[in-house]
């Protein structure tokens, strides 16, 4: 966040010490301040000093530049009233700094009272009343001046208030440090916690490190003599009529470099209907028909059930993901090089495969996205759109709003990057809304997949003239051409998800077993799905393992 005049801040404990220094420093940047403190006299004095600074930026204000509330922060009603008054006065809250604190007059082990005037009160003010506070090292203020000098020296001595103010401003200004803890000391200066070295200990491991020591789940997997799977037996964009469930023998032993995986969750994709119609095979339709029957399904997560003799970097019980044909099955055998190790075989991980990787890689490599760009995501509520749209800024409900009108009125200069997956009329609309130097990334055209005669190419008259006139770029993105980026970007998505920075939405509708796959594909194309549609291939496994 850029510190600039017109923002507003609340500072608890702002009458003295660090709180006072921060309040005045913020006021010197023209930021409206509310000081909350129990000391009436010092609070009024600090507010007066802060107001002198704020008024240098704002002339003829019709509201106070600085507010002061005498408040016991352990009293939730008083604290809530102060926050309400701040929001009413300034129309919102941009910065909240918790500095209120007291010292305990008695050492804990010497205190023979009930604690309500000593340690309990200290806990209420210093901990309970401070939400999302940043722990700072010892600074010489009225509070710490009362402490034993020997105790202070143990921690490296006092440091200047100015140093703490500088650290607080760094935290506020650098949005990449959101959620971080800044440790400030005389000896080491500013140090974010966790440090890069500490963070690396807990980061999702690279493919190379996973090969050396893969996590193993303690589950008992019974390998049957046969298993159910989906095969395409006739070429058609109608997935239900093109496929059927068959019982196939499970052939052991495996090839030396192969892995047998028990599928737990399989992902459903709009392009399943293109696959069942033979669109993804080279050659004539007669050549493709000669390949029938072939296995269906693009992606899944599961657990390794058996390994070939030459596979040394993987173990039975290892959670894994695959992005190969044949994922609509209870079991599948794949080359070990196609295994993507994951933390757990959860449905959220399935969403990160075709859908998540398409968004992550396409926006970085094809769209060349950077900060400051306006981005339009079509079908943002779908499996891949949900990844591309985070963080969400402006939602256009195509059922309630006219998309063309919204884009024209709110983005008159056009949109810099468009992530397009709908096709047809939506493609035309997007092309017309593209800004000068804009980039339009085509990752699909779901509206054209389920036509009466299946997917048919369309003519886009004047396309060359349009992109030439504005130096625009229209580029296609097909995930299989970027396989060398899969593990890297999957690791990034896993990091974001496990740290809570990425939300993964799995459609709540339940599909259990191989026989439900066709219904799941139809449901995806119905337009009613929200997030990633998945099929649990083993109903006995559903909800058995906790989420990530």
C-alpha positions as CSV (number, residue, x, y, z in Angstrom):
1,X,0.0,0.0,0.0
2,X,1.3,3.4,-0.9
3,X,1.2,5.8,2.1
4,X,-0.5,8.9,0.8
5,X,-2.7,11.8,2.0
6,X,-6.3,10.9,2.3
7,X,-5.9,7.4,3.8
8,X,-7.1,6.8,7.4
9,X,-5.5,4.9,10.3
10,X,-6.4,3.8,13.8
11,X,-3.6,3.6,16.3
12,X,-4.3,2.0,19.7
13,X,-2.0,3.0,22.4
14,X,-1.3,6.1,20.4
15,X,-0.9,8.6,23.3
16,X,2.7,7.6,24.1
17,X,5.7,5.5,23.0
18,X,5.6,3.7,19.8
19,X,1.9,4.4,19.2
20,X,2.4,8.1,19.5
21,X,5.5,8.1,17.2
22,X,3.6,6.1,14.5
23,X,0.5,8.3,14.8
24,X,2.5,11.5,14.3
25,X,4.6,9.9,11.5
26,X,1.5,8.9,9.6
27,X,0.0,12.3,10.2
28,X,3.1,13.9,8.6
29,X,2.0,12.1,5.4
30,X,-1.5,13.6,5.4
31,X,-3.2,10.5,6.8
32,X,-6.3,10.9,8.9
33,X,-5.8,9.4,12.4
34,X,-7.9,8.0,15.2
35,X,-5.9,7.7,18.4
36,X,-7.3,5.2,21.0
37,X,-5.7,5.3,24.5
38,X,-6.7,5.1,28.1
39,X,-4.7,8.3,29.0
40,X,-6.9,11.3,28.5
41,X,-4.2,14.0,28.9
42,X,-1.5,12.3,26.8
43,X,-4.1,11.3,24.2
44,X,-5.4,14.9,23.7
45,X,-1.8,16.1,23.5
46,X,-0.8,13.5,20.8
47,X,-4.0,14.2,18.8
48,X,-3.2,17.9,18.8
49,X,0.3,17.3,17.5
50,X,-1.0,14.9,14.8
51,X,-3.7,17.3,13.7
52,X,-1.2,20.1,13.1
53,X,0.6,17.7,10.6
54,X,-2.5,16.5,8.8
55,X,-3.9,20.0,8.3
56,X,-0.9,20.9,6.2
57,X,-2.3,18.6,3.5
58,X,-6.0,19.3,3.9
59,X,-7.5,22.8,4.0
60,X,-11.1,23.7,5.0
61,X,-12.0,20.2,6.2
62,X,-15.6,19.8,7.3
63,X,-14.6,17.0,9.6
64,X,-11.8,16.5,12.2
65,X,-8.5,15.5,10.8
66,X,-7.6,13.6,14.0
67,X,-9.9,11.9,16.5
68,X,-9.1,10.8,20.0
69,X,-11.0,8.3,22.1
70,X,-10.3,7.6,25.7
71,X,-10.8,3.8,25.6
72,X,-10.0,0.7,27.6
73,X,-9.1,-1.6,24.7
74,X,-10.0,-4.7,26.8
75,X,-13.6,-3.3,26.8
76,X,-15.0,-4.7,23.5
77,X,-18.0,-2.3,23.5
78,X,-15.8,0.8,23.9
79,X,-13.4,-0.4,21.2
80,X,-16.2,-1.1,18.8
81,X,-17.7,2.3,19.3
82,X,-14.3,3.9,18.5
83,X,-14.0,1.9,15.3
84,X,-17.5,2.8,14.3
85,X,-16.9,6.5,14.8
86,X,-13.7,6.3,12.7
87,X,-15.5,4.6,9.8
88,X,-18.4,7.1,10.0
89,X,-16.0,10.0,9.9
90,X,-13.6,8.9,7.3
91,X,-15.7,6.5,5.2
92,X,-13.5,3.4,5.9
93,X,-10.3,2.2,7.4
94,X,-7.0,1.7,5.6
95,X,-4.5,1.1,8.3
96,X,-4.9,-0.4,11.8
97,X,-1.9,-0.4,14.2
98,X,-2.2,-2.1,17.6
99,X,0.2,-0.6,20.1
100,X,-1.8,-0.6,23.3
101,X,0.0,-2.4,26.1
102,X,0.7,-2.4,29.9
103,X,3.3,-4.0,32.2
104,X,2.5,-6.3,35.0
105,X,3.5,-4.7,38.4
106,X,4.2,-8.1,39.9
107,X,6.2,-11.0,38.6
108,X,3.9,-13.9,37.7
109,X,5.3,-16.4,40.3
110,X,5.1,-13.8,43.1
111,X,1.5,-12.8,42.3
112,X,-0.9,-14.2,45.0
113,X,-3.9,-12.3,43.8
114,X,-6.7,-13.5,41.4
115,X,-4.8,-11.6,38.6
116,X,-7.7,-9.4,37.6
117,X,-5.6,-6.3,38.4
118,X,-2.3,-7.7,37.3
119,X,-1.5,-10.6,35.0
120,X,-5.0,-11.2,33.7
121,X,-5.4,-7.5,32.9
122,X,-2.0,-7.6,31.1
123,X,-3.2,-10.6,29.0
124,X,-6.5,-8.9,28.2
125,X,-4.8,-5.7,26.9
126,X,-1.6,-7.0,25.5
127,X,-2.9,-10.2,23.8
128,X,-6.7,-10.5,23.7
129,X,-7.4,-6.9,22.6
130,X,-4.6,-7.0,20.0
131,X,-5.8,-8.6,16.8
132,X,-3.3,-9.5,14.1
133,X,-0.6,-7.5,16.0
134,X,3.0,-7.3,15.0
135,X,5.5,-8.2,17.6
136,X,8.2,-5.6,18.0
137,X,11.4,-5.8,20.0
138,X,12.0,-3.5,23.1
139,X,11.9,0.2,22.4
140,X,12.7,2.9,25.0
141,X,9.3,4.3,26.0
142,X,7.6,5.2,29.3
143,X,6.6,1.6,29.7
144,X,10.0,0.0,29.1
145,X,11.8,2.6,31.1
146,X,10.3,1.0,34.2
147,X,11.9,-2.4,33.4
148,X,15.1,-3.8,35.0
149,X,18.1,-2.6,32.9
150,X,19.7,-6.0,33.2
151,X,16.7,-7.6,31.7
152,X,16.8,-5.1,28.8
153,X,20.5,-5.7,28.2
154,X,19.8,-9.4,27.9
155,X,17.8,-8.6,24.7
156,X,20.4,-6.3,23.2
157,X,19.4,-3.0,24.8
158,X,16.9,-0.3,23.7
159,X,16.6,0.8,20.1
160,X,15.2,4.0,18.7
161,X,11.5,4.7,18.1
162,X,12.5,5.9,14.7
163,X,13.7,2.4,13.8
164,X,10.4,0.9,14.7
165,X,8.5,3.5,12.8
166,X,10.6,2.7,9.7
167,X,9.9,-1.0,10.1
168,X,6.1,-0.4,10.4
169,X,6.2,1.7,7.2
170,X,8.0,-1.0,5.4
171,X,5.3,-3.5,6.4
172,X,2.5,-1.3,5.2
173,X,4.2,-0.2,2.0
174,X,5.4,-3.6,0.7
175,X,2.2,-5.6,-0.1
176,X,4.4,-8.7,-0.8
177,X,5.0,-8.9,2.9
178,X,1.3,-9.2,3.8
179,X,1.0,-11.6,6.7
180,X,4.7,-11.5,7.5
181,X,6.3,-10.8,10.9
182,X,9.1,-8.2,11.0
183,X,11.6,-8.8,13.8
184,X,13.6,-5.6,14.7
185,X,16.7,-5.7,16.8
186,X,19.8,-3.6,17.3
187,X,22.1,-6.5,16.5
188,X,20.5,-7.7,13.2
189,X,18.4,-4.8,12.1
190,X,15.2,-5.7,10.1
191,X,14.6,-9.4,9.6
192,X,11.4,-10.9,8.2
193,X,10.1,-14.1,9.8
194,X,10.3,-16.7,8.5
195,X,13.6,-16.0,6.9
196,X,14.2,-17.3,3.3
197,X,16.1,-20.2,4.8
198,X,13.4,-21.1,7.2
199,X,10.7,-20.7,4.6
200,X,12.5,-23.1,2.3
201,X,12.3,-25.8,5.0
202,X,8.5,-25.8,4.7
203,X,8.1,-25.0,1.0
204,X,6.6,-27.7,-1.3
205,X,9.6,-29.6,-2.5
206,X,10.9,-29.6,-6.0
207,X,10.5,-32.6,-8.3
208,X,14.2,-33.6,-7.7
209,X,13.9,-33.5,-3.9
210,X,10.6,-35.5,-4.1
211,X,12.3,-38.2,-6.0
212,X,14.8,-38.6,-3.2
213,X,12.2,-38.8,-0.4
214,X,8.5,-39.0,-1.3
215,X,5.8,-38.8,1.4
216,X,4.0,-42.1,1.9
217,X,0.4,-42.5,3.2
218,X,-0.2,-45.4,5.4
219,X,-3.1,-47.0,3.5
220,X,-3.8,-50.6,2.6
221,X,-4.4,-50.9,-1.2
222,X,-5.8,-54.2,-2.5
223,X,-4.9,-54.8,-6.1
224,X,-7.8,-56.5,-7.9
225,X,-7.6,-58.8,-10.9
226,X,-9.7,-56.4,-12.9
227,X,-11.0,-52.9,-12.8
228,X,-13.6,-50.6,-14.3
229,X,-12.7,-47.8,-16.8
230,X,-14.3,-45.6,-19.4
231,X,-13.5,-46.2,-23.1
232,X,-14.5,-44.3,-26.2
233,X,-16.1,-46.9,-28.5
234,X,-17.5,-44.6,-31.2
235,X,-16.5,-41.0,-32.2
236,X,-19.1,-38.5,-31.1
237,X,-19.2,-35.1,-29.3
238,X,-22.0,-36.6,-27.2
239,X,-19.8,-38.1,-24.5
240,X,-22.5,-40.3,-23.0
241,X,-23.2,-42.1,-26.3
242,X,-19.6,-42.2,-27.3
243,X,-18.4,-43.9,-24.2
244,X,-19.1,-47.0,-22.0
245,X,-17.8,-48.6,-18.9
246,X,-15.8,-51.8,-19.4
247,X,-14.2,-54.3,-17.1
248,X,-10.5,-54.6,-17.9
249,X,-7.9,-57.1,-16.6
250,X,-5.2,-55.7,-14.4
251,X,-2.0,-57.1,-15.9
252,X,1.0,-57.8,-13.5
253,X,3.9,-57.6,-13.3
254,X,4.3,-54.0,-14.5
255,X,6.8,-52.9,-17.1
256,X,10.1,-52.1,-15.4
257,X,9.7,-48.3,-15.6
258,X,5.9,-48.2,-15.0
259,X,3.8,-47.3,-12.0
260,X,0.3,-48.6,-11.1
261,X,-1.8,-45.9,-9.6
262,X,-5.1,-46.3,-7.8
263,X,-7.3,-43.4,-8.9
264,X,-9.1,-41.5,-6.1
265,X,-10.4,-38.4,-7.9
266,X,-10.6,-37.7,-11.6
267,X,-11.1,-34.2,-13.1
268,X,-13.8,-33.4,-15.6
269,X,-13.0,-31.1,-18.5
270,X,-15.0,-29.3,-21.1
271,X,-12.7,-30.8,-23.8
272,X,-13.7,-34.3,-22.9
273,X,-16.3,-34.0,-25.6
274,X,-13.6,-33.0,-28.1
275,X,-11.5,-36.1,-27.1
276,X,-14.5,-38.4,-27.5
277,X,-15.2,-37.0,-31.0
278,X,-11.5,-37.5,-32.1
279,X,-10.6,-33.9,-32.4
280,X,-7.3,-34.3,-30.6
281,X,-5.9,-37.0,-32.9
282,X,-3.9,-36.3,-36.0
283,X,-4.9,-37.8,-39.3
284,X,-8.2,-38.4,-41.0
285,X,-11.4,-39.4,-39.1
286,X,-10.9,-42.9,-40.6
287,X,-7.4,-43.1,-39.1
288,X,-8.8,-42.0,-35.7
289,X,-11.6,-44.5,-35.9
290,X,-9.1,-47.3,-36.4
291,X,-7.8,-46.5,-32.8
292,X,-11.1,-47.4,-31.2
293,X,-11.7,-48.2,-28.5
294,X,-9.4,-45.9,-26.5
295,X,-9.3,-44.8,-22.8
296,X,-10.8,-41.5,-21.7
297,X,-10.0,-38.9,-19.0
298,X,-7.1,-36.4,-18.8
299,X,-6.2,-36.0,-15.2
300,X,-6.4,-37.6,-11.8
301,X,-4.9,-37.9,-8.3
302,X,-4.5,-41.1,-6.4
303,X,-2.0,-43.3,-4.6
304,X,0.8,-45.4,-6.1
305,X,-0.3,-49.1,-5.7
306,X,2.7,-50.8,-7.3
307,X,5.9,-50.0,-9.0
308,X,8.1,-51.6,-11.7
309,X,11.5,-53.1,-10.9
310,X,13.5,-50.1,-12.2
311,X,11.5,-47.4,-10.4
312,X,13.7,-46.3,-7.5
313,X,12.5,-42.7,-6.7
314,X,8.8,-43.6,-5.9
315,X,7.3,-45.8,-3.3
316,X,4.0,-47.6,-2.9
317,X,1.6,-45.4,-0.9
318,X,3.0,-42.1,-2.4
319,X,0.2,-39.6,-3.3
320,X,0.5,-38.6,-6.9
321,X,-1.1,-36.8,-9.8
322,X,-1.2,-37.7,-13.5
323,X,-2.1,-35.8,-16.6
324,X,-2.4,-38.7,-19.2
325,X,-5.1,-40.4,-21.1
326,X,-7.0,-43.1,-19.2
327,X,-7.7,-41.2,-16.0
328,X,-11.4,-42.2,-16.0
329,X,-10.6,-45.5,-14.4
330,X,-10.2,-47.2,-11.0
331,X,-6.6,-48.0,-11.7
332,X,-4.1,-47.0,-14.4
333,X,-0.5,-47.9,-15.3
334,X,1.7,-45.1,-16.5
335,X,5.4,-44.5,-17.1
336,X,7.0,-43.3,-13.9
337,X,8.2,-40.1,-15.7
338,X,4.6,-39.0,-15.9
339,X,4.1,-39.1,-12.2
340,X,3.7,-35.7,-10.4
341,X,4.2,-36.2,-6.7
342,X,1.7,-34.2,-4.5
343,X,1.1,-33.8,-0.8
344,X,-2.3,-35.5,-0.7
345,X,-4.7,-37.0,-3.2
346,X,-7.5,-34.4,-2.6
347,X,-10.0,-33.0,-5.1
348,X,-8.5,-29.5,-4.7
349,X,-5.3,-30.9,-6.2
350,X,-7.2,-32.2,-9.2
351,X,-8.4,-28.6,-9.8
352,X,-4.8,-27.5,-9.9
353,X,-3.9,-29.8,-12.7
354,X,-5.5,-29.0,-16.1
355,X,-7.5,-26.0,-14.8
356,X,-4.9,-24.5,-12.5
357,X,-1.9,-25.1,-14.7
358,X,-3.6,-23.7,-17.7
359,X,-4.3,-20.5,-15.9
360,X,-0.9,-20.2,-14.2
361,X,1.2,-21.0,-17.2
362,X,-0.9,-19.2,-19.8
363,X,-1.0,-15.9,-17.9
364,X,2.7,-16.0,-17.3
365,X,4.1,-17.3,-20.6
366,X,1.4,-16.5,-23.2
367,X,-0.2,-13.3,-21.7
368,X,3.1,-12.0,-20.2
369,X,1.0,-10.6,-17.4
370,X,2.5,-8.0,-15.0
371,X,1.2,-5.5,-12.5
372,X,-0.9,-2.6,-13.6
373,X,-2.6,-4.4,-16.4
374,X,-6.4,-4.8,-16.7
375,X,-7.4,-8.4,-17.3
376,X,-10.7,-9.9,-18.5
377,X,-11.5,-13.5,-17.6
378,X,-14.4,-15.1,-19.4
379,X,-16.2,-18.0,-17.7
380,X,-14.5,-16.9,-14.5
381,X,-16.7,-19.2,-12.3
382,X,-15.4,-22.3,-14.1
383,X,-12.7,-24.8,-13.4
384,X,-9.8,-22.8,-15.0
385,X,-11.4,-19.3,-14.7
386,X,-11.4,-19.5,-10.9
387,X,-7.6,-19.6,-10.9
388,X,-7.1,-16.8,-13.4
389,X,-9.5,-14.4,-11.7
390,X,-7.8,-14.3,-8.3
391,X,-7.7,-11.7,-6.9
392,X,-11.2,-10.8,-8.1
393,X,-11.8,-7.1,-8.9
394,X,-15.0,-6.6,-11.0
395,X,-17.5,-9.4,-11.6
396,X,-19.7,-9.1,-14.7
397,X,-22.9,-11.2,-14.4
398,X,-23.7,-12.0,-18.0
399,X,-27.2,-12.9,-17.0
400,X,-27.9,-9.6,-15.4
401,X,-25.6,-7.2,-17.3
402,X,-24.8,-6.4,-20.8
403,X,-21.1,-7.3,-21.1
404,X,-20.5,-5.1,-24.1
405,X,-22.0,-2.1,-22.3
406,X,-20.0,-2.7,-19.2
407,X,-16.7,-3.0,-21.0
408,X,-17.4,0.1,-23.1
409,X,-18.4,2.3,-20.1
410,X,-16.0,1.1,-17.5
411,X,-13.0,0.3,-19.7
412,X,-13.1,2.9,-22.5
413,X,-9.4,2.4,-23.4
414,X,-9.9,-1.3,-23.7
415,X,-8.6,-4.3,-21.7
416,X,-4.8,-5.2,-21.7
417,X,-5.1,-9.0,-21.4
418,X,-8.1,-11.2,-22.1
419,X,-8.2,-14.9,-21.0
420,X,-10.8,-16.4,-23.3
421,X,-12.4,-19.8,-23.0
422,X,-15.9,-19.3,-24.4
423,X,-15.5,-18.7,-28.1
424,X,-18.2,-17.7,-30.6
425,X,-19.9,-14.4,-30.0
426,X,-17.8,-13.9,-26.8
427,X,-14.6,-14.1,-28.8
428,X,-15.9,-11.3,-31.1
429,X,-16.8,-9.2,-28.1
430,X,-13.4,-9.7,-26.5
431,X,-11.5,-8.9,-29.7
432,X,-13.4,-5.6,-30.0
433,X,-12.7,-4.8,-26.3
434,X,-8.9,-5.4,-26.6
435,X,-6.7,-2.4,-25.9
436,X,-3.8,-1.2,-28.1
437,X,-0.9,-3.6,-27.6
438,X,-3.4,-5.9,-25.9
439,X,-3.0,-9.7,-25.8
440,X,-5.9,-12.1,-26.2
441,X,-5.2,-15.7,-25.0
442,X,-7.5,-18.4,-26.4
443,X,-7.5,-21.4,-24.1
444,X,-10.7,-22.9,-25.4
445,X,-14.1,-22.3,-26.9
446,X,-16.6,-24.2,-24.7
447,X,-19.7,-22.6,-26.4
448,X,-18.8,-24.4,-29.6
449,X,-18.1,-27.9,-28.2
450,X,-21.7,-29.0,-27.9
451,X,-23.3,-27.7,-31.1
452,X,-25.7,-29.8,-33.1
453,X,-22.8,-31.2,-35.2
454,X,-20.1,-30.8,-32.6
455,X,-17.1,-28.5,-32.7
456,X,-16.8,-26.7,-36.1
457,X,-14.3,-24.0,-37.0
458,X,-15.6,-20.5,-37.4
459,X,-14.5,-17.7,-39.7
460,X,-13.4,-14.4,-38.1
461,X,-13.6,-11.9,-40.9
462,X,-11.3,-8.9,-40.5
463,X,-9.2,-10.5,-37.7
464,X,-5.9,-9.6,-39.3
465,X,-7.0,-6.0,-40.0
466,X,-8.1,-5.5,-36.4
467,X,-5.0,-6.8,-34.7
468,X,-2.8,-4.9,-37.1
469,X,-4.6,-1.6,-36.5
470,X,-3.8,-1.7,-32.7
471,X,-0.6,-3.8,-32.6
472,X,-2.5,-6.6,-30.8
473,X,-1.7,-10.2,-30.3
474,X,-4.1,-13.1,-30.5
475,X,-2.4,-16.4,-29.3
476,X,-3.6,-19.9,-28.6
477,X,-2.6,-21.9,-25.5
478,X,-2.7,-25.7,-25.4
479,X,-1.4,-27.1,-22.1
480,X,0.3,-30.2,-23.5
481,X,2.8,-28.0,-25.3
482,X,4.0,-26.6,-21.9
483,X,4.6,-29.9,-20.1
484,X,8.1,-28.8,-19.1
485,X,6.5,-26.2,-16.8
486,X,3.9,-28.4,-15.1
487,X,5.9,-29.4,-12.0
488,X,7.2,-25.9,-11.4
489,X,3.8,-24.3,-11.6
490,X,2.1,-27.1,-9.7
491,X,4.5,-26.5,-6.9
492,X,3.7,-22.7,-7.0
493,X,0.0,-23.4,-6.8
494,X,0.4,-25.9,-4.0
495,X,2.5,-23.3,-2.1
496,X,-0.2,-20.6,-2.6
497,X,-3.0,-23.0,-1.6
498,X,-1.4,-24.4,1.6
499,X,-0.4,-20.8,2.7
500,X,-4.1,-19.7,2.3
501,X,-3.3,-17.2,-0.5
502,X,-5.1,-19.3,-3.2
503,X,-8.7,-20.4,-3.0
504,X,-9.6,-23.6,-4.8
505,X,-13.3,-24.1,-5.5
506,X,-14.6,-27.7,-6.1
507,X,-18.2,-27.9,-7.3
508,X,-20.3,-29.3,-4.4
509,X,-22.2,-31.8,-6.6
510,X,-21.1,-35.3,-5.8
511,X,-20.3,-37.9,-8.5
512,X,-19.2,-41.3,-7.2
513,X,-17.7,-44.1,-9.2
514,X,-16.8,-44.7,-12.9
515,X,-20.4,-45.1,-13.9
516,X,-21.1,-41.4,-12.9
517,X,-18.5,-39.9,-15.3
518,X,-20.8,-39.3,-18.2
519,X,-23.3,-37.5,-15.9
520,X,-20.5,-35.4,-14.6
521,X,-19.5,-34.4,-18.1
522,X,-23.1,-33.5,-19.0
523,X,-23.3,-31.5,-15.7
524,X,-20.2,-29.5,-16.6
525,X,-21.7,-28.5,-20.0
526,X,-25.1,-27.6,-18.4
527,X,-23.8,-24.3,-17.3
528,X,-24.7,-24.9,-13.7
529,X,-21.3,-25.9,-12.4
530,X,-19.3,-23.6,-10.1
531,X,-15.6,-24.4,-9.8
532,X,-13.9,-27.7,-10.7
533,X,-16.1,-30.7,-11.3
534,X,-14.6,-33.9,-10.0
535,X,-15.5,-37.6,-9.8
536,X,-14.6,-39.7,-6.8
537,X,-13.6,-43.1,-8.4
538,X,-13.6,-44.9,-5.1
539,X,-16.8,-44.2,-3.1
540,X,-15.2,-46.0,-0.1
541,X,-12.4,-43.4,-0.1
542,X,-14.7,-40.3,-0.3
543,X,-13.9,-38.0,2.7
544,X,-11.7,-40.6,4.3
545,X,-8.6,-38.4,4.3
546,X,-8.5,-34.9,5.8
547,X,-8.0,-31.9,3.5
548,X,-4.6,-30.2,2.9
